[in-house]
Amino acid sequence: MSKASPPVKFLPPWAYEMGLLLALICRELLCSLIDLMKNCCRVSTSVSFKKASTSRKKSDPRSEGSEERTAERGTNILNLPELTLDCILEKLSPKELVTVACVCSCLRDRCRSDHLWESHMRKKWGRLLGEAARRAWESYAASRKHALGSATLVQHTKPKNWMGYLFSRSNSDADRRLNIVNNTSPADVTMSCYSALESGRLWVPAQICNRENGNVGFVLSCYDAELRYDRHSDTFYARYYPHGSKAVQEEEGVSWNRVRVPPVDISPHEIHVSECLSELSPGDHIEVQWRRSQKFPCGWWYGVIGHLDSCDGDEQRCLCNLSDTIILEFKQYPPGSRWRRATVSRKNHEEGKGNETTGFYGGIRKLHCKDEICMWLRHWPEESL
């Protein structure tokens, strides 16, 4: 068998390197030829424009000055006044701004400025922009900056041979063209944050109304979670903080109307300090912290201040606001349910006090904003629980 098959002769290593070198040279020549053709097209367009303007000037001498100015300026959008150009850019959508940023370096800097992106940020992500979201973005930006710095150090290592140098130079040119949009600098913080939210790379702390949508045990409550946006379905992917020893609960398809900024900037395991107990009176809308066990995170539950058992509910004779006892009423539950009413003390309310049967009540917030009240009423159950 060895005599029947002749030995295979391999080419020397320098032959492969010469082949790669020829391929790179051909690519560079092709790119140069394309650029030359583009320049020729621009020159021919300019010459035809000048010929046309010359013929118009001969036929109409009054337009000589205006035609010369038009020929000098051409039709470049950068020749517009800055205020006019900014007004045009403000009308563009985020996708259109990114597209225009790829035209040239001047438009790139303008399209990535914060004042253009702040309105887009407020319009789409305003209901998620709180202190917790700001801290999440700062942490994400710092980690991304560190990762980019490490990648830059690896990219700028000296190649071992001349072929590696040519490949590294070619790759750096391509990367430089791509970085027109992908690069991150201190001047485009708002655009970078918008991009991180839109692409779903950034997880944002927020609260979700009616946790695990469809679960009766969480109706008219808000629980803390981390959200990641899905631009294809225009919904969120949520992962809730674990309840005791239970695994992290996840939920897909969370709609925008179930999402809000946390009302107070505290951990879900902390108890909010109530500052409204002295002013609460029957009919006030409230949110109260509650958790089933002390190992669980706190959720915010919607309720109203009710009348005492000794009060008939007549506003003219009602003295419930003078009593030390406050009635917390949760009308989503039917009368007679153990979850319908709870009592707390104005002066000696021990936040976090409770038991494993009725749960543990925490801080209380009085709702003054109509938008907050309407948010809860939109999620009111069709039937009593």
C-alpha positions in Angstrom: 0.0 0.0 0.0 2.9 2.4 0.8 4.3 1.8 -2.7 1.0 2.3 -4.4 0.3 5.8 -3.0 3.0 8.4 -3.7 4.1 10.7 -0.8 2.2 14.0 -0.5 4.3 17.2 -0.9 3.3 20.1 1.2 4.1 23.7 0.3 6.6 25.6 2.5 5.1 27.9 5.2 6.2 31.1 3.4 4.0 30.1 0.4 0.8 30.3 2.5 1.9 33.6 4.0 2.5 35.0 0.5 -1.0 33.8 -0.6 -2.6 35.6 2.4 -0.6 38.7 1.6 -1.8 38.7 -2.0 -5.4 38.4 -0.8 -5.0 41.4 1.5 -3.4 43.5 -1.3 -6.3 42.6 -3.6 -8.8 43.7 -1.0 -7.0 47.0 -0.4 -6.9 47.6 -4.2 -10.6 46.9 -4.5 -11.4 49.3 -1.6 -9.3 52.0 -3.2 -11.0 51.4 -6.6 -14.4 51.8 -4.9 -13.4 55.0 -3.2 -12.0 56.4 -6.5 -15.3 55.6 -8.3 -17.2 57.4 -5.5 -15.0 60.5 -5.9 -15.4 60.4 -9.7 -19.2 60.4 -9.2 -19.0 63.3 -6.8 -16.8 65.3 -9.3 -19.1 64.6 -12.2 -22.2 65.6 -10.2 -20.5 68.8 -9.2 -19.4 69.6 -12.8 -23.0 68.9 -14.1 -24.4 71.1 -11.3 -22.0 74.0 -12.3 -22.9 73.7 -16.0 -26.5 73.8 -15.2 -26.1 76.8 -12.9 -24.0 78.5 -15.6 -26.7 78.0 -18.2 -29.3 79.4 -15.8 -27.2 82.4 -15.0 -26.9 83.2 -18.8 -30.7 83.0 -19.2 -31.4 85.0 -16.0 -28.7 87.5 -14.9 -30.7 88.4 -11.7 -30.0 85.0 -10.1 -26.2 85.2 -10.5 -25.4 85.9 -6.9 -27.8 83.3 -5.4 -26.7 80.6 -7.8 -23.1 81.1 -6.9 -23.8 80.8 -3.3 -25.9 77.6 -3.9 -23.1 76.1 -6.0 -20.5 76.9 -3.3 -22.6 75.4 -0.5 -24.1 72.5 -2.4 -26.9 70.6 -0.7 -25.0 69.5 2.4 -27.2 69.4 5.5 -24.2 70.5 7.6 -24.5 73.9 6.0 -27.8 74.5 7.8 -27.8 76.8 10.8 -27.2 74.9 14.1 -30.6 75.8 15.5 -32.3 74.5 12.3 -30.3 71.3 12.3 -31.0 70.7 16.0 -34.8 71.1 15.3 -34.6 68.5 12.6 -32.7 66.0 14.7 -35.2 66.5 17.6 -37.9 65.2 15.3 -36.1 61.9 14.6 -36.9 58.7 16.4 -34.1 56.8 18.3 -33.6 54.4 15.3 -33.3 57.3 12.9 -30.8 59.1 15.1 -28.6 56.0 15.2 -28.8 55.8 11.4 -27.9 59.5 10.9 -25.0 59.1 13.3 -23.3 56.7 10.9 -23.1 59.4 8.1 -20.1 61.3 9.4 -18.2 62.2 12.5 -19.9 65.6 12.8 -23.4 64.2 12.7 -22.3 61.3 14.9 -21.4 63.8 17.7 -24.6 65.7 17.3 -26.9 62.6 17.2 -25.3 61.2 20.3 -25.7 64.3 22.5 -27.6 64.0 25.7 -30.2 66.7 25.1 -31.5 64.8 22.1 -31.9 61.5 24.0 -33.3 62.8 27.2 -36.7 63.3 25.8 -36.7 59.8 24.3 -35.6 58.4 27.7 -38.4 60.2 29.6 -41.0 59.2 27.0 -40.4 55.5 27.0 -38.5 54.7 30.3 -39.8 57.4 32.6 -41.9 55.0 34.7 -38.8 53.0 35.5 -36.3 55.8 36.2 -35.8 55.9 39.9 -32.8 55.8 42.3 -32.6 52.1 42.1 -32.5 52.2 38.3 -29.8 54.9 38.4 -27.6 52.7 40.6 -28.1 49.7 38.4 -27.0 51.7 35.3 -23.9 53.1 37.1 -22.9 49.6 38.1 -23.5 48.3 34.5 -21.6 51.1 32.9 -18.6 50.6 35.3 -18.5 46.9 34.5 -18.8 47.5 30.8 -16.0 50.1 30.9 -13.8 47.6 32.7 -14.6 44.9 30.1 -13.8 47.3 27.2 -10.5 48.3 28.9 -9.5 44.7 29.2 -10.4 44.0 25.6 -8.4 47.0 24.4 -5.3 45.8 26.3 -5.6 42.4 24.6 -6.2 44.0 21.2 -3.1 46.2 21.5 -0.7 43.4 22.3 2.2 43.4 19.8 1.8 40.7 17.1 4.5 38.0 16.8 5.1 38.3 13.1 4.5 40.6 10.1 1.4 38.6 9.0 -0.2 39.1 12.4 0.6 42.8 12.2 -1.3 43.1 8.8 -4.3 41.2 10.2 -4.4 43.3 13.4 -4.2 46.5 11.3 -7.1 45.4 9.1 -9.2 44.4 12.1 -8.6 47.7 13.8 -9.8 49.6 10.7 -13.0 47.6 10.6 -13.5 48.1 14.4 -13.0 51.8 14.0 -15.8 52.0 11.5 -18.1 50.0 13.7 -17.4 52.1 16.8 -19.1 55.1 15.2 -22.3 53.7 16.9 -21.1 51.2 19.4 -18.5 53.2 21.3 -19.3 54.7 24.7 -18.0 58.0 25.9 -18.9 60.4 28.7 -20.7 62.7 26.1 -23.3 60.1 25.2 -24.4 58.6 28.6 -28.1 59.0 27.9 -27.9 57.3 24.5 -25.9 54.4 26.0 -28.4 54.0 28.8 -31.3 54.0 26.3 -29.5 51.4 24.2 -28.8 49.2 27.2 -32.5 49.3 28.2 -33.8 48.8 24.7 -31.6 45.8 23.9 -32.4 44.1 27.3 -28.7 44.1 28.4 -29.6 46.1 31.5 -31.6 44.6 34.4 -33.6 47.4 36.2 -35.0 47.1 39.7 -38.7 48.0 39.8 -42.0 46.8 41.2 -44.7 44.7 39.5 -48.4 44.8 40.4 -50.2 41.5 40.8 -47.1 39.3 41.1 -47.3 36.1 39.1 -50.3 37.4 37.1 -53.2 35.1 37.7 -52.2 34.2 41.2 -55.1 35.2 43.4 -52.9 35.5 46.5 -51.1 38.5 45.1 -54.0 40.6 43.7 -53.6 44.3 44.4 -50.1 44.0 45.6 -46.7 45.2 44.3 -43.5 43.3 44.8 -39.9 44.1 44.0 -38.3 42.4 41.0 -35.6 42.9 38.4 -36.8 43.6 34.9 -35.3 43.0 31.4 -37.0 44.5 28.4 -38.0 42.4 25.4 -38.4 44.8 22.4 -39.9 42.1 20.2 -43.0 41.7 22.4 -42.8 45.1 24.1 -43.0 43.4 27.5 -40.7 42.5 30.3 -39.0 39.4 31.7 -39.1 39.5 35.5 -37.3 37.7 38.2 -38.6 38.1 41.7 -36.5 38.1 44.9 -36.7 34.7 46.6 -39.3 34.0 49.4 -37.2 32.5 52.2 -35.7 29.2 51.0 -37.7 29.2 47.7 -36.0 29.5 44.4 -36.1 32.7 42.4 -39.5 33.0 40.7 -39.6 34.2 37.1 -42.3 35.6 34.9 -42.5 36.4 31.2 -44.7 38.8 29.3 -45.0 41.5 32.0 -46.9 44.4 30.5 -46.1 48.1 30.9 -49.3 48.8 33.0 -48.1 46.5 35.7 -44.7 48.2 36.2 -43.8 51.1 38.5 -40.9 52.7 40.2 -40.5 51.6 43.9 -42.3 54.3 46.0 -39.6 54.4 48.6 -35.9 53.8 48.1 -35.3 50.9 50.5 -34.6 47.2 50.3 -37.6 44.9 50.1 -36.5 43.4 53.4 -36.5 46.7 55.2 -39.5 48.3 57.1 -40.7 51.7 55.9 -41.0 54.3 58.7 -44.6 55.6 58.7 -44.9 59.4 58.8 -48.7 59.7 58.1 -50.3 57.9 61.0 -51.4 61.1 62.8 -53.3 62.4 59.7 -55.0 59.3 58.5 -58.8 59.4 58.5 -61.6 57.1 57.0 -61.7 57.1 53.2 -57.9 57.7 52.7 -56.2 55.5 50.2 -53.1 53.8 51.5 -50.4 51.3 50.8 -49.2 49.1 53.6 -46.2 46.8 53.8 -47.0 43.2 54.5 -45.2 39.8 54.3 -46.3 36.3 55.2 -43.1 35.5 57.1 -40.2 37.5 58.4 -37.9 35.6 56.0 -39.9 36.9 53.0 -39.5 40.3 51.3 -42.1 42.9 52.0 -44.8 43.8 49.4 -47.0 46.8 49.2 -50.7 46.2 49.4 -53.5 48.6 48.5 -56.2 49.4 51.0 -58.3 52.2 52.5 -58.8 53.6 56.1 -62.1 52.3 57.4 -64.5 53.3 60.3 -64.4 51.8 63.8 -67.0 49.2 64.7 -68.5 51.8 67.1 -68.9 54.3 64.3 -72.0 54.3 62.0 -70.0 55.9 59.1 -71.9 59.2 59.2 -69.4 61.9 58.3 -71.0 64.5 60.6 -70.8 62.3 63.7 -67.6 60.4 62.8 -64.8 60.7 65.3 -62.6 57.9 64.0 -59.8 60.4 63.2 -59.5 61.2 66.9 -59.1 57.6 68.0 -55.7 56.0 68.5 -56.9 52.9 66.6 -56.7 52.8 62.9 -58.7 50.4 60.8 -57.0 49.1 57.6 -59.6 47.8 55.2 -58.9 45.7 52.1 -62.2 45.7 50.2 -61.0 43.2 47.6 -61.7 40.5 50.2 -65.4 39.8 51.1 -66.8 40.8 54.5 -66.0 38.2 57.2 -62.6 37.3 55.7 -59.7 37.4 58.0 -57.9 39.5 55.4 -60.6 42.1 55.2 -59.7 44.3 58.2 -56.6 44.9 60.4 -56.0 47.3 63.2 -52.9 49.4 64.1 -52.1 52.0 66.7 -51.3 55.6 65.8 -48.9 56.2 68.7 -47.6 52.7 69.4 -47.6 51.1 66.0 -44.8 48.5 66.1 -43.9 48.1 62.5 -43.1 44.5 61.7 -45.2 43.1 64.5 -47.4 40.1 63.7 -47.6 36.4 63.6 -47.5 33.5 61.1 -51.3 33.4 60.9 -52.1 37.0 60.0 -48.7 37.9 58.6 -46.5 40.9 59.5 -47.6 44.4 58.8 -45.0 47.1 58.1 -44.9 50.8 57.2 -47.9 52.7 55.8 -48.0 55.3 53.0 -50.9 57.7 52.4 -51.6 58.1 48.7 -51.9 61.7 47.6 -51.4 61.3 43.8 -54.4 60.4 41.7 -52.2 58.5 39.3 -51.2 56.0 42.0 -54.8 55.5 43.1 -55.9 55.0 39.5 -53.1 52.4 39.0 -54.5 50.3 41.8 -58.1 50.7 40.6 -57.2 49.5 37.1 -56.1 46.2 38.6 -59.2 45.7 40.8 -60.5 42.1 40.6 -63.8 41.5 38.8 -64.9 39.3 41.7 -64.2 39.3 45.5 -61.4 37.0 46.5 
